[in-house]
């Protein structure tokens, strides 16, 4: 570790030392952010896996709901067309 030098009003730090200082600051900031949202401690990895699993389930439910809606609409349209054909061909009794 070399001492910082002063150039006018600026303080000059060697690049390697500056990068090490930035890495420590980033690590401390990440730890603080995880602590702020409650994802710190020994169970943090399990909590994150559970959250990802929950998101996968939500995506699956959303996809299934859309597919079910499309199936219901398609089935309803086909039944309506079949009912129209049946009425047109007078399958349900005599008409005028």
Secondary structure, 3 states (H helix, E strand, C coil): CCCCEEECCEEECCHHHHHHHHHHHHHHHHHHHHHHCCCCCCCHHHHHHHHHHHHHHHHHHHHHHHHHHHHHHHHHHHHHHHHHHHHHCCCCCCCC
